[in-house]
Amino acid sequence: MTPHHIRRIVFELDWPDKREAQASFDRISDLFRREITKRLEQLLDEHEIDGHVLQFDRIQLDLGELPESDWEPVLLERLDRALDDYLRNWIQQNQLKQKARSTSIVSRNVIRQFEGAEVKSGSFYQEALSDLGALAAFYEKGYFPSRVSERPDSLEQLLDRTIRQAPELLLQMLRQVWENPSAQTRFLHQTSQSLQARIAAMVLEQHIEPTALPERIGQALFLSESGSKDIPAVPPPVDVKTEIQPNTKAEASTSIEP
């Protein structure tokens, strides 16, 4: 179990009858000692990620309105649910951001790798590497580098030539850019079905029906690398907004500050 450092817990309460404020303060102080700290640590343990330290400057949770009597169990249940939702969504959202950053780094490295290779020689192999650099840039960015855009070669011509000259390097490049959903979309929508089928057939060694190409292209790329049929997928965006509807008179909110 990882130790947790919670510097301060603040409850802001607004009671209709100010005379009840002191008694309520005593009750919530007792609840804090008996239950709240333990529950917070349990929730933090449940959301622990091996090898990572989660740090929050401030967590603020709106617990809505509480009943005038027996409000302690209601406060605890809402605090559990609100903090659990907050931590779960925060982790998912930051994992998406990390994945996007990693994909961006891979994308830049792909383009540099294949563009930089073209200075090696003026050979037939060098021409294939130059074509790969242009294709990687197009699928990642949506346009060809300036030095390529003036050439008469179309996307179809570049792909056709690369399939014939350097099929393994083409598959390597496509595997890397496939992690980017925008690159997937460009490939599937701007590459003819005949060329997609040729690329899939290089690995699967069978004819692929056009309607099955989007799925089979991904399988082909990753079958050739690891034998797995799992195609990398991008998780859907997460809505981090959590709202608890009030139902009675007294109001409470809590903020956790490290």
C-alpha positions in Angstrom: 0.0 0.0 0.0 1.4 3.4 -1.0 1.4 6.1 1.7 -0.9 9.0 0.9 -0.2 12.6 1.9 -3.4 14.7 2.3 -2.4 18.1 3.6 -5.8 19.5 4.4 -9.5 18.6 4.1 -12.0 21.4 4.2 -15.8 21.1 4.6 -17.8 24.1 3.8 -21.3 23.9 5.3 -24.2 26.3 5.1 -26.9 25.5 7.7 -30.3 27.2 7.7 -30.2 27.5 11.4 -27.0 29.1 12.6 -27.6 27.7 16.1 -27.1 24.2 14.8 -23.8 25.1 13.3 -21.7 24.2 16.3 -23.4 20.9 16.9 -23.0 20.0 13.3 -19.3 21.0 13.4 -18.8 18.6 16.3 -20.6 15.8 14.5 -18.6 16.2 11.3 -15.4 16.4 13.3 -16.2 13.1 14.9 -17.2 11.6 11.5 -13.8 12.8 10.1 -11.9 11.0 12.9 -13.9 7.8 12.6 -14.6 7.4 8.9 -13.5 10.1 6.4 -9.7 9.8 6.4 -10.0 6.0 6.2 -12.4 6.1 3.3 -10.3 8.6 1.4 -7.2 6.4 1.7 -9.1 3.3 0.6 -10.3 5.1 -2.6 -6.8 6.3 -3.3 -5.5 2.7 -2.9 -8.2 1.5 -5.3 -7.0 3.9 -8.0 -3.3 3.4 -7.4 -1.2 2.9 -10.6 2.0 0.9 -10.2 5.1 3.0 -10.8 3.2 6.3 -10.8 2.7 9.0 -8.3 -0.6 10.9 -8.6 -0.5 14.5 -7.4 -3.4 16.9 -7.1 -3.1 20.5 -6.2 -6.8 20.6 -5.2 -9.8 18.4 -5.5 -13.2 20.1 -5.0 -16.4 18.1 -4.8 -19.9 19.4 -4.6 -22.0 17.0 -2.4 -25.3 18.8 -2.9 -27.9 19.3 -0.2 -28.1 17.0 2.8 -31.1 15.9 4.9 -31.6 17.8 8.2 -31.4 14.6 10.2 -29.2 11.5 9.8 -27.1 13.3 7.2 -23.8 11.5 8.1 -24.3 8.3 6.0 -25.6 10.4 3.1 -22.5 12.6 3.2 -20.2 9.5 3.3 -22.0 7.8 0.4 -21.8 11.0 -1.7 -18.2 11.6 -0.9 -17.3 8.1 -1.8 -19.1 8.3 -5.1 -17.9 11.8 -6.1 -14.3 11.1 -5.3 -14.4 7.7 -7.0 -15.8 9.3 -10.2 -13.3 12.1 -10.0 -10.3 9.9 -9.7 -11.5 7.4 -12.4 -12.2 10.1 -14.9 -9.0 12.0 -14.1 -6.9 8.9 -14.7 -8.7 8.0 -17.9 -8.4 11.5 -19.3 -4.7 11.8 -18.5 -4.0 8.3 -20.0 -5.6 9.6 -23.2 -3.4 12.7 -23.1 -0.3 10.6 -22.6 -1.3 8.3 -25.5 -1.8 11.4 -27.7 1.7 12.7 -26.7 3.3 9.3 -27.3 1.6 9.0 -30.7 2.8 12.5 -31.6 6.4 11.6 -30.7 6.2 8.4 -32.7 4.7 10.3 -35.7 7.6 12.8 -35.7 10.1 10.0 -35.4 8.6 8.1 -38.3 8.8 11.1 -40.6 12.4 11.9 -39.5 13.5 8.3 -39.8 12.3 7.9 -43.4 13.0 11.5 -44.5 16.5 11.4 -43.0 17.4 8.0 -44.7 17.2 9.6 -48.2 20.6 11.2 -47.9 22.4 7.9 -47.7 22.9 7.3 -51.5 21.4 8.0 -54.9 20.5 4.4 -55.3 17.3 2.6 -56.1 17.0 1.9 -52.3 17.4 5.6 -51.6 14.5 6.4 -53.9 12.3 4.0 -52.0 13.2 5.6 -48.7 12.5 9.0 -50.1 9.0 7.8 -51.1 8.5 6.4 -47.6 9.3 9.7 -46.1 6.8 11.4 -48.4 4.1 8.9 -47.6 4.7 9.0 -43.8 4.4 12.8 -43.9 1.2 12.7 -45.9 -0.6 10.2 -43.7 0.5 12.0 -40.5 0.0 15.6 -41.6 -2.4 15.4 -44.6 0.0 16.9 -47.1 3.3 16.2 -48.8 6.5 17.9 -47.9 7.2 20.9 -50.1 10.0 19.1 -52.0 7.6 16.3 -53.0 4.5 18.4 -53.8 6.2 19.7 -57.0 6.8 16.2 -58.3 4.3 14.6 -60.7 4.0 11.4 -58.6 0.5 10.9 -57.2 -0.2 9.1 -53.9 -1.2 6.1 -56.0 2.1 6.2 -57.9 4.2 6.6 -54.7 2.4 3.6 -53.0 2.6 1.4 -56.1 6.3 2.1 -56.5 7.0 1.5 -52.8 5.0 -1.8 -52.8 7.3 -3.0 -55.6 10.6 -1.6 -54.3 10.5 -1.9 -50.5 7.4 -3.7 -49.3 8.8 -4.6 -45.8 9.8 -0.9 -45.2 6.3 0.2 -46.3 4.7 -2.2 -43.8 7.0 -0.9 -41.0 6.1 2.7 -41.8 2.3 1.9 -41.9 2.5 0.0 -38.6 3.9 3.1 -36.9 1.5 5.6 -38.4 -1.5 3.3 -37.7 -1.4 4.3 -34.1 -2.7 7.7 -35.2 -6.5 7.6 -35.9 -6.2 10.5 -38.4 -3.6 8.6 -40.3 -5.8 5.5 -40.4 -8.6 7.6 -41.8 -6.4 9.2 -44.5 -5.1 5.8 -45.5 -8.5 4.1 -45.7 -10.3 7.0 -47.5 -7.6 8.2 -49.9 -5.9 4.9 -50.9 -7.6 2.9 -53.6 -9.1 -0.4 -52.6 -6.9 -2.2 -55.2 -3.7 -0.9 -53.4 -5.2 -1.6 -50.0 -5.8 -5.2 -51.2 -2.3 -5.5 -52.5 -0.8 -4.4 -49.1 -3.0 -6.8 -47.2 -2.2 -9.6 -49.6 1.5 -9.1 -49.0 1.0 -10.5 -45.6 -2.2 -12.5 -45.6 -1.4 -14.1 -49.1 -5.1 -14.2 -50.0 -7.6 -12.1 -51.9 -9.5 -9.6 -49.6 -13.0 -8.5 -50.4 -13.3 -4.7 -50.6 -15.9 -4.4 -47.9 -13.5 -6.2 -45.4 -10.5 -4.1 -46.2 -10.5 -1.6 -43.3 -10.4 -4.4 -40.7 -8.2 -6.7 -42.7 -5.6 -4.0 -43.4 -5.0 -3.6 -39.7 -4.8 -7.3 -39.2 -2.3 -7.6 -42.0 0.0 -5.0 -40.6 0.1 -6.4 -37.1 0.0 -10.1 -38.1 3.2 -9.5 -40.0 4.8 -8.0 -36.9 3.7 -10.2 -34.0 1.2 -12.8 -35.1 -1.6 -11.0 -33.2 -4.9 -10.0 -34.7 -5.4 -7.2 -32.2 -5.7 -3.9 -33.9 -4.7 -0.8 -31.8 -7.7 1.2 -30.9 -8.2 4.7 -29.6 -10.5 4.8 -26.5 -13.5 7.2 -26.7 -13.3 10.6 -25.0 -14.3 10.7 -21.3 -16.8 13.2 -19.9 -15.3 14.2 -16.5 -18.3 16.3 -15.4 -20.0 14.8 -12.3 -23.1 16.4 -10.9 -25.1 15.3 -7.8 -28.6 16.8 -7.7 -29.6 18.4 -4.4 -32.6 17.0 -2.6 -33.0 18.8 0.8 -32.1 21.9 2.7 -28.6 21.8 4.2 -25.7 22.3 1.8 -22.2 20.8 2.0 -19.1 20.8 -0.2 -15.6 19.6 0.4 -12.2 20.4 -1.0 -9.1 18.3 -0.5 -5.8 20.3 -0.7 -2.4 18.6 -0.6 
